[in-house]
Amino acid sequence: MIVMTSGKNFERADRRAEREAEWKAGHDRLAARSTRGVSMMVPESGHYIELDQPDAVISAIETVLREVRESGQGR
């Protein structure tokens, strides 16, 4: 599992660092539910990572598919 976190935060400046830390921590906990989970920040993306950084999403999907195939679980 790969959990992707947007790199752009549109909160007010006085709340930005706190909210970024909250989101990242939550995404880290979600990724940790999988023994092979990864949490990653995607710079220059807003909430819709698939629109802002489609190559990052494609790369993440390809990584998961490759790992599943190599582990033999994709059969």
C-alpha positions as CSV (number, residue, x, y, z in Angstrom):
1,M,0.0,0.0,0.0
2,I,1.2,3.5,-0.8
3,V,-0.5,6.4,0.9
4,M,0.1,9.7,-0.8
5,T,-0.1,13.1,1.0
6,S,-0.4,16.4,-0.9
7,G,2.5,18.7,-0.6
8,K,0.5,21.9,-0.9
9,N,-1.4,23.1,2.1
10,F,-3.9,25.9,1.6
11,E,-4.5,26.5,5.3
12,R,-3.8,29.9,6.8
13,A,-0.1,30.4,7.5
14,D,-0.5,30.2,11.3
15,R,-2.1,26.8,11.0
16,R,-0.2,25.3,8.1
17,A,2.6,23.5,9.9
18,E,0.3,22.0,12.4
19,R,-2.2,20.8,9.8
20,E,0.6,19.3,7.6
21,A,1.9,17.4,10.6
22,E,-1.5,16.1,11.5
23,W,-2.2,14.9,7.9
24,K,1.2,13.3,7.6
25,A,0.9,11.5,10.9
26,G,-2.5,10.2,10.0
27,H,-1.2,8.9,6.7
28,D,1.8,7.4,8.3
29,R,-0.6,5.5,10.7
30,L,-2.7,4.3,7.8
31,A,0.4,3.1,5.8
32,A,1.7,1.3,9.0
33,R,-1.4,-0.9,8.9
34,S,0.2,-2.8,6.1
35,T,3.5,-4.7,6.7
36,R,4.7,-3.2,3.4
37,G,3.0,0.2,3.6
38,V,4.6,3.4,2.5
39,S,3.6,6.9,3.3
40,M,4.9,9.6,0.9
41,M,4.6,13.3,0.5
42,V,3.9,14.5,-3.1
43,P,5.4,18.0,-3.6
44,E,3.5,20.5,-5.8
45,S,0.2,18.7,-5.4
46,G,-3.1,19.7,-3.8
47,H,-5.9,17.4,-2.6
48,Y,-6.3,15.9,-6.1
49,I,-2.9,14.4,-6.5
50,E,-4.0,12.5,-9.6
51,L,-4.7,15.8,-11.4
52,D,-1.8,17.8,-10.1
53,Q,0.9,15.1,-10.2
54,P,-0.4,12.2,-12.4
55,D,3.1,10.7,-12.9
56,A,3.5,10.3,-9.2
57,V,0.2,8.3,-9.0
58,I,1.2,6.2,-12.0
59,S,4.6,5.5,-10.5
60,A,3.0,4.4,-7.2
61,I,0.5,2.1,-9.0
62,E,3.3,0.6,-11.0
63,T,5.4,0.1,-7.8
64,V,2.6,-1.8,-6.1
65,L,1.8,-3.9,-9.1
66,R,5.5,-4.8,-9.5
67,E,5.8,-5.8,-5.9
68,V,2.7,-7.9,-6.0
69,R,3.9,-9.7,-9.1
70,E,7.4,-10.3,-7.7
71,S,5.9,-11.7,-4.5
72,G,3.8,-14.2,-6.4
73,Q,0.6,-12.9,-4.8
74,G,-0.7,-11.5,-8.1
75,R,-1.5,-15.0,-9.5
